Amino acid sequence: MIVMSTIWLKIVAVLVLIVAVLVIVSKISNKPSKPAEPEKTLADTFRNDEKRLRAEPNLAESNVPPQPEAGQPAVAAQPRTFRELTEAENAGASQLFELAITQRKMGRLPGITYGAMVQYCREIIERYPGSEYAYKAKRMLAEVPANKREFFHITPEELDLSK
């Protein structure tokens, strides 16, 4: 009986040793793979939106003149300038822009629409035409998904960054 139990103990010990060797070999032989990119969270999306929507206007994009028709001289791009706002206008436009950005974040959530953001952007465009805030509001409207643009009746004029 003692001989039989020592044989079983030796067999178990050998099996444990084999498993341990296999685990060590697999750890050593596996090259570390590229670390998986972390999933993009809603907070990351909000940060990217904030950065992009608050960015200074890229005037090179909006200064591209239309192609002249045959027989007409080419028009050189004029440097883009924005209408200067008074201190009170600047404060009002800034406040409306902050509200629009907040509503944009909320519009990304399920069950909430971009309706309030669109209204704030339209108010900025109407009250402060030609300003940097109007440009940013149009840029924000341009980022509304196409199917939502139709729902809110966003016109091409509201998306035109050249004016």
C-alpha positions as CSV (number, residue, x, y, z in Angstrom):
1,M,0.0,0.0,0.0
2,I,2.8,2.4,0.8
3,V,4.6,1.6,-2.4
4,M,1.4,2.3,-4.3
5,S,0.9,5.7,-2.7
6,T,4.5,6.8,-3.3
7,I,4.1,5.9,-7.0
8,W,1.0,8.1,-7.2
9,L,2.8,10.9,-5.4
10,K,5.6,10.7,-7.9
11,I,3.2,10.8,-10.8
12,V,1.4,13.8,-9.4
13,A,4.8,15.5,-8.7
14,V,5.9,14.9,-12.3
15,L,2.6,16.2,-13.7
16,V,2.9,19.4,-11.5
17,L,6.5,19.8,-12.7
18,I,5.4,19.4,-16.4
19,V,2.6,22.0,-16.0
20,A,5.0,24.4,-14.3
21,V,7.5,24.1,-17.1
22,L,4.8,24.6,-19.7
23,V,3.6,27.8,-18.0
24,I,7.1,29.2,-17.7
25,V,7.9,28.4,-21.3
26,S,4.7,30.0,-22.6
27,K,5.4,33.2,-20.5
28,I,8.9,33.4,-21.9
29,S,8.1,32.6,-25.5
30,N,5.1,35.0,-25.8
31,K,6.3,38.3,-27.1
32,P,4.4,41.2,-25.7
33,S,1.8,42.3,-28.2
34,K,0.9,45.9,-28.8
35,P,-1.1,47.3,-25.9
36,A,-4.7,47.5,-26.7
37,E,-5.9,51.0,-27.2
38,P,-8.2,52.1,-24.4
39,E,-11.8,52.4,-25.3
40,K,-12.9,55.9,-26.1
41,T,-15.2,57.1,-23.4
42,L,-17.9,59.7,-23.6
43,A,-15.7,62.0,-21.6
44,D,-13.0,61.6,-24.2
45,T,-15.5,62.5,-26.9
46,F,-16.5,65.6,-25.0
47,R,-12.9,66.7,-24.5
48,N,-12.3,66.3,-28.3
49,D,-15.4,68.2,-29.1
50,E,-14.4,71.0,-26.7
51,K,-10.9,71.2,-28.3
52,R,-12.2,71.2,-31.8
53,L,-15.1,73.6,-31.4
54,R,-13.2,76.1,-29.3
55,A,-10.3,76.1,-31.8
56,E,-9.4,79.3,-33.6
57,P,-11.0,79.5,-37.0
58,N,-9.0,78.0,-39.8
59,L,-9.2,80.9,-42.2
60,A,-7.4,79.1,-45.0
61,E,-10.4,76.8,-45.5
62,S,-12.9,79.6,-45.6
63,N,-10.8,81.9,-47.9
64,V,-10.9,79.7,-50.9
65,P,-12.4,81.8,-53.6
66,P,-14.9,80.2,-56.0
67,Q,-13.5,79.0,-59.4
68,P,-14.0,81.8,-62.0
69,E,-16.1,81.0,-65.0
70,A,-14.6,80.9,-68.4
71,G,-13.5,84.3,-69.6
72,Q,-13.5,85.9,-66.1
73,P,-10.3,86.9,-64.3
74,A,-9.3,84.9,-61.2
75,V,-10.0,86.5,-57.9
76,A,-7.3,86.4,-55.2
77,A,-8.3,85.3,-51.7
78,Q,-8.7,88.3,-49.3
79,P,-7.5,87.9,-45.8
80,R,-10.5,86.9,-43.6
81,T,-11.4,89.3,-40.8
82,F,-14.1,89.1,-38.3
83,R,-16.4,91.9,-37.1
84,E,-15.1,93.3,-33.8
85,L,-17.7,93.0,-31.0
86,T,-18.2,95.4,-28.2
87,E,-17.5,94.2,-24.7
88,A,-21.2,93.6,-24.0
89,E,-21.7,91.9,-27.4
90,N,-18.6,89.7,-26.7
91,A,-20.0,88.7,-23.3
92,G,-23.4,87.8,-24.8
93,A,-21.9,85.9,-27.7
94,S,-19.6,84.0,-25.3
95,Q,-22.4,83.1,-23.1
96,L,-24.6,81.8,-26.0
97,F,-21.6,79.9,-27.3
98,E,-21.0,78.2,-23.9
99,L,-24.7,77.2,-23.8
100,A,-24.4,75.8,-27.4
101,I,-21.4,73.7,-26.4
102,T,-23.2,72.4,-23.3
103,Q,-26.2,71.5,-25.4
104,R,-24.0,69.8,-28.0
105,K,-22.7,67.6,-25.2
106,M,-26.2,66.8,-24.1
107,G,-27.3,66.2,-27.7
108,R,-24.8,63.3,-27.9
109,L,-26.6,61.5,-25.1
110,P,-29.3,59.0,-26.0
111,G,-32.8,60.4,-26.0
112,I,-31.8,64.1,-26.2
113,T,-31.7,66.0,-29.4
114,Y,-29.5,68.8,-30.7
115,G,-32.5,71.2,-30.8
116,A,-31.3,73.6,-28.1
117,M,-27.8,73.7,-29.6
118,V,-29.2,74.5,-33.0
119,Q,-31.3,77.3,-31.5
120,Y,-28.3,78.8,-29.7
121,C,-26.2,78.6,-32.8
122,R,-28.9,80.3,-34.9
123,E,-29.2,83.1,-32.3
124,I,-25.4,83.7,-32.4
125,I,-25.5,83.8,-36.2
126,E,-28.5,86.2,-36.2
127,R,-27.3,88.5,-33.4
128,Y,-23.5,88.6,-34.1
129,P,-23.2,88.1,-37.9
130,G,-19.6,88.2,-39.2
131,S,-18.1,87.6,-35.8
132,E,-15.8,84.8,-34.8
133,Y,-18.6,83.4,-32.7
134,A,-20.9,83.2,-35.7
135,Y,-18.2,81.4,-37.6
136,K,-17.8,78.9,-34.7
137,A,-21.6,78.5,-34.5
138,K,-21.7,77.6,-38.2
139,R,-18.9,75.2,-37.8
140,M,-20.8,73.6,-34.9
141,L,-23.9,73.3,-37.0
142,A,-21.9,71.7,-39.8
143,E,-21.0,68.9,-37.4
144,V,-24.6,67.9,-36.8
145,P,-25.2,64.6,-38.5
146,A,-26.9,64.9,-41.9
147,N,-30.1,63.2,-41.0
148,K,-30.5,65.6,-38.0
149,R,-29.8,68.6,-40.2
150,E,-32.9,67.8,-42.2
151,F,-34.9,67.4,-39.0
152,F,-33.9,70.8,-37.7
153,H,-34.1,72.4,-41.2
154,I,-30.5,73.6,-41.2
155,T,-30.0,75.5,-44.4
156,P,-26.8,75.6,-46.5
157,E,-26.6,79.4,-45.7
158,E,-26.3,78.4,-42.0
159,L,-23.4,76.1,-42.9
160,D,-21.6,78.5,-45.2
161,L,-18.2,79.4,-43.6
162,S,-17.1,81.7,-46.3
163,K,-19.4,84.6,-45.2
